[in-house]
Amino acid sequence: MSDPISRLVEEARAAIEAAPNLAELEQVETRYLGRNKGLNELRRSIGTLPKEQRPLFGARINEAVETLTALIRERRAALTEQELQQRLSREILDVTLPGRTLPTGRLHPLTQTAELIRETLIGMGYEFVEGPELEDYHYNFAVLNYPEDHPAMDEQNSFFITETKLLRTQTTAIQGRVMERRRPPFRIATIGRCFRYEAVDATHHHTFHQVDVFMVDEGMSMADLKGTLGTFARAMFGPNTQVRFRPDFFPFVEPGVDYAISWRMPDGNVRWLEIGGAGMIHPNILRTYGIDTERYTGFAFGLGVERIHMLRTGVDDLRLYLENDLRFLQQF
């Protein structure tokens, strides 16, 4: 009666020792100790034995099960350690190596320029306010003294969302929002995105950033405007920068000028570079908001934030600012 048990135990012992990995060992355990297999299959034959032989046969089977269970436990521990060592040998980690430097973020060049503008104008006494990018036709055109047939109002030149709402074409739209809530004197500045229906190229874009500055007080004149622009230009472009005015037309100023700065070219020659428009706030705008034009006058000027950065750094393509190319952005 001992032959089948002894034979299974020896066979199982050899299979356990030969199992190369945990998966094979699981199969060996199932084959010899699984339900209705191996030793448990022999256990089912106890009922066919004479009564006096059954206790001894059952005891020997229990002993064999305990023996194989202990062998499997030992082999599982050895294989677990072996597989761990193999994995560690494949995944060597040298804790003495220096860590990898994580890439650090930085301010976008337009954000850097906007901060310089804010710092400069706040130092000159201006208060910064913000206006909506989805602007009302009333503030973007009507109260800025635009005639109803002005080409800027055409859908071919502006992004109209509804008949009365459009993406603002200029930050000058903030003037009406300020004047309807405040009484002079005030000094106001704003920076933000503007949108125009433009063909995109190196000098034009459908999305751009603009700074707009205006002041209303008693006795303001073109001299105050030129002095302010001179101070601002020298902060942006260097202490020797000069400002030049030439007559120009904008619906919201009278008189209006384009202003240029003196700029030294790579060949050493100095030339004038036009960078924006300016002028005295049109009396019609002041009267719209009940401001006494006999007592108060004001001036306004605006220019592109991209233009300032391009002049300061030599960037020659406006499209680079919105392409998110890290090769360009990381230079600043």
C-alpha positions in Angstrom: 0.0 0.0 0.0 3.0 2.3 0.5 4.2 2.0 -3.1 1.7 4.5 -4.7 2.3 7.1 -1.9 6.1 6.7 -2.0 6.1 6.8 -5.7 4.1 10.1 -5.9 6.2 11.7 -3.1 9.5 10.9 -4.9 8.1 12.0 -8.2 6.7 15.3 -6.7 10.0 15.9 -4.8 12.0 15.7 -8.1 9.4 18.0 -9.9 9.6 20.6 -7.1 13.4 20.7 -7.1 13.4 21.0 -10.9 10.8 23.8 -11.1 12.7 26.7 -12.8 10.3 29.5 -11.7 7.2 30.3 -9.6 4.8 29.7 -12.5 6.2 26.1 -13.0 6.1 25.5 -9.2 2.4 26.4 -9.1 1.7 23.8 -11.8 3.6 21.2 -9.8 1.7 22.0 -6.7 -1.6 21.7 -8.5 -0.5 18.4 -10.1 0.3 16.7 -6.8 -1.7 18.5 -4.2 -4.6 19.8 -6.2 -8.2 18.8 -5.7 -8.9 15.3 -6.9 -5.2 15.1 -8.2 -2.1 13.4 -7.0 -2.2 12.5 -3.3 -5.8 13.7 -3.0 -6.8 11.3 -5.7 -5.3 8.5 -3.7 -7.2 9.7 -0.6 -10.4 9.0 -2.5 -9.5 5.3 -2.7 -9.4 4.9 1.1 -13.0 3.7 1.0 -12.0 0.7 -1.1 -9.6 -0.6 1.5 -10.3 -3.0 4.4 -11.3 -1.1 7.5 -8.2 -2.1 9.4 -5.9 -0.6 6.7 -7.8 2.7 6.3 -6.3 4.6 9.3 -2.7 3.8 8.4 -3.2 4.7 4.7 -4.9 8.0 5.5 -2.2 8.9 8.0 0.5 8.2 5.4 -1.2 10.4 2.9 -1.5 13.2 5.4 2.2 12.9 6.2 3.0 12.9 2.5 0.9 16.1 2.0 2.7 17.8 4.8 6.1 16.8 3.4 5.3 18.1 -0.1 3.7 21.3 1.3 6.9 22.0 3.2 9.1 21.3 0.1 6.9 23.6 -2.0 7.1 26.4 0.6 10.9 26.2 0.7 11.2 26.1 -3.1 8.8 29.0 -3.4 10.9 31.1 -1.1 14.1 30.2 -3.0 12.6 31.0 -6.4 11.1 34.3 -5.0 14.6 35.4 -3.9 16.1 34.2 -7.1 13.7 36.2 -9.3 14.2 39.3 -7.1 17.9 39.1 -7.6 17.5 38.7 -11.3 15.2 41.7 -11.4 17.6 43.8 -9.3 20.4 42.9 -11.7 18.4 44.1 -14.6 17.2 47.3 -12.9 20.4 48.6 -11.4 20.0 52.0 -9.7 23.1 53.9 -8.8 22.0 56.2 -6.0 25.3 58.1 -6.2 24.5 59.4 -9.7 23.5 63.1 -9.9 19.7 63.6 -10.5 18.3 64.8 -13.8 17.7 68.5 -13.9 14.0 69.2 -14.4 13.2 71.8 -17.1 12.2 75.1 -15.4 9.4 77.4 -16.7 9.9 81.0 -17.5 7.9 84.0 -18.4 6.8 84.4 -22.0 8.7 87.3 -23.7 5.5 89.2 -24.2 4.7 88.8 -20.5 8.2 90.1 -19.6 7.7 93.1 -21.8 4.2 93.7 -20.3 5.7 93.7 -16.8 8.3 96.2 -17.9 5.6 98.4 -19.3 3.5 98.2 -16.2 6.5 99.0 -14.0 7.3 102.0 -16.1 3.8 103.5 -16.3 3.0 102.8 -12.6 6.1 104.7 -11.8 4.8 107.6 -13.8 1.5 107.6 -11.8 -0.8 105.6 -14.1 -3.4 103.1 -12.8 -3.8 99.9 -14.8 -7.3 98.6 -15.5 -8.6 95.7 -17.6 -11.4 95.5 -20.2 -13.2 92.6 -21.9 -11.8 90.9 -25.0 -15.3 90.3 -26.2 -16.3 94.0 -26.6 -19.4 95.9 -27.4 -19.6 97.8 -30.6 -20.6 100.9 -28.5 -17.2 101.0 -26.7 -15.0 99.7 -29.5 -16.3 102.1 -32.2 -19.3 104.3 -31.4 -18.0 106.3 -28.4 -14.6 106.6 -30.0 -15.9 109.0 -32.6 -15.8 106.5 -35.5 -18.1 107.5 -38.4 -20.6 104.8 -39.2 -19.0 104.2 -42.6 -15.5 103.7 -41.2 -13.8 100.7 -42.9 -12.7 99.2 -39.5 -16.4 98.4 -38.8 -16.7 96.2 -41.8 -16.9 92.5 -41.1 -13.9 92.0 -43.4 -11.7 93.9 -41.0 -13.1 92.8 -37.6 -14.3 89.6 -35.9 -18.0 90.2 -35.2 -19.6 87.6 -33.0 -23.1 89.1 -33.1 -24.4 92.3 -34.6 -23.3 94.2 -31.5 -20.5 92.1 -30.1 -17.0 91.7 -31.6 -13.5 90.8 -30.5 -12.0 94.1 -29.6 -9.8 95.6 -32.3 -8.0 98.0 -29.9 -7.5 98.4 -26.2 -8.6 102.0 -26.7 -12.1 100.6 -26.1 -11.4 100.9 -22.4 -11.7 104.7 -22.5 -15.5 104.8 -22.6 -15.7 102.2 -19.8 -13.5 104.4 -17.6 -15.1 107.7 -18.4 -18.6 106.6 -17.8 -17.7 105.7 -14.2 -15.1 108.3 -13.2 -14.6 112.1 -13.2 -11.3 113.8 -14.1 -8.5 113.9 -13.2 -7.4 110.3 -14.0 -4.4 108.6 -15.5 -5.2 105.2 -17.0 -3.3 102.4 -18.7 -4.3 99.0 -20.0 -2.6 96.0 -21.7 -4.4 93.2 -23.5 -5.0 91.1 -26.5 -6.6 92.6 -29.6 -8.0 90.9 -32.7 -8.2 92.0 -36.4 -9.1 90.2 -39.6 -5.6 90.2 -41.0 -3.6 88.1 -43.4 -0.8 86.6 -41.2 2.7 87.4 -42.2 6.0 88.6 -40.6 4.5 91.9 -39.6 0.8 91.2 -39.3 -1.3 88.8 -37.1 -4.9 88.3 -36.3 -4.0 88.3 -32.6 -1.7 90.9 -31.0 -1.1 92.7 -27.8 -1.5 96.4 -27.3 -0.8 98.9 -24.5 -3.1 102.0 -24.4 -2.5 105.0 -22.1 -4.7 108.1 -21.6 -4.9 111.0 -19.2 -7.5 113.7 -18.6 -6.9 116.7 -16.4 -6.9 120.5 -16.5 -4.5 122.1 -18.9 -3.2 119.0 -20.7 -1.5 119.7 -24.0 0.6 118.2 -26.8 3.7 119.1 -24.8 2.5 116.9 -21.9 1.9 114.1 -24.4 5.4 114.4 -25.9 7.1 114.6 -22.5 5.2 111.5 -21.4 6.1 109.6 -24.5 9.7 110.7 -24.2 10.0 109.3 -20.7 8.2 106.1 -21.7 10.4 105.6 -24.8 13.6 106.1 -22.9 12.5 103.5 -20.3 11.8 101.0 -23.1 14.7 101.7 -25.6 17.5 103.5 -23.7 18.3 106.8 -22.2 19.3 108.5 -25.5 16.1 107.8 -27.3 14.3 110.8 -28.8 10.6 111.1 -29.9 9.4 112.6 -33.1 5.7 113.6 -34.0 4.2 113.8 -37.4 0.6 114.7 -38.2 -1.8 111.7 -38.6 -5.5 110.9 -38.3 -7.3 108.7 -35.8 -11.0 109.2 -35.1 -10.5 109.4 -31.3 -7.9 112.1 -31.2 -7.7 115.7 -32.4 -5.0 116.6 -33.3 -3.5 113.2 -34.0 0.1 112.2 -34.6 2.2 109.1 -35.4 5.2 109.0 -33.2 8.6 107.6 -34.0 11.8 107.0 -32.0 15.4 107.6 -32.9 17.0 104.2 -33.6 20.6 103.4 -34.3 20.9 100.8 -37.1 23.5 98.1 -37.4 25.4 100.3 -39.9 25.7 103.0 -37.3 23.3 105.4 -38.8 20.4 106.8 -36.8 16.9 106.6 -38.4 13.3 107.2 -37.2 11.1 104.2 -36.5 7.4 104.7 -36.3 6.0 102.7 -33.3 2.5 104.0 -32.6 -0.2 106.6 -32.7 -1.1 109.4 -30.3 -2.9 112.7 -29.9 -5.3 114.8 -27.8 -8.5 113.0 -26.9 -11.2 114.2 -29.3 -13.6 116.7 -27.5 -16.6 114.6 -28.8 -15.5 111.7 -26.6 -15.2 113.9 -23.5 -18.6 115.5 -24.2 -20.2 112.1 -24.6 -19.5 111.5 -20.9 -20.3 114.9 -19.7 -16.7 116.1 -19.2 -16.4 119.9 -19.6 -14.1 120.4 -22.6 -13.5 124.0 -21.6 -12.0 122.9 -18.4 -10.5 119.5 -19.1 -8.4 118.1 -21.9 -6.6 114.8 -22.3 -4.1 112.9 -24.4 -3.8 109.2 -25.4 -1.3 107.0 -27.0 -1.0 103.3 -27.9 1.5 100.8 -29.4 2.0 97.1 -29.8 3.7 95.1 -27.1 5.2 92.8 -29.7 6.7 95.9 -31.4 8.5 96.9 -28.2 10.0 93.5 -27.7 11.0 93.2 -31.4 12.9 96.5 -31.3 14.6 95.6 -28.0 15.7 92.1 -29.0 16.0 92.1 -32.8 13.2 89.6 -33.5 12.1 90.0 -37.1 8.9 87.9 -37.3 5.7 88.6 -35.4 4.5 85.1 -35.8 7.1 83.6 -33.6 5.4 85.0 -30.4 2.4 82.7 -30.8 3.9 79.6 -32.3 5.0 78.1 -28.9 8.4 77.0 -30.3 10.6 76.4 -27.3 13.7 77.1 -29.4 12.5 80.7 -29.7 11.0 81.2 -26.3 14.0 79.8 -24.4 16.2 82.6 -25.7 14.4 85.0 -23.4 
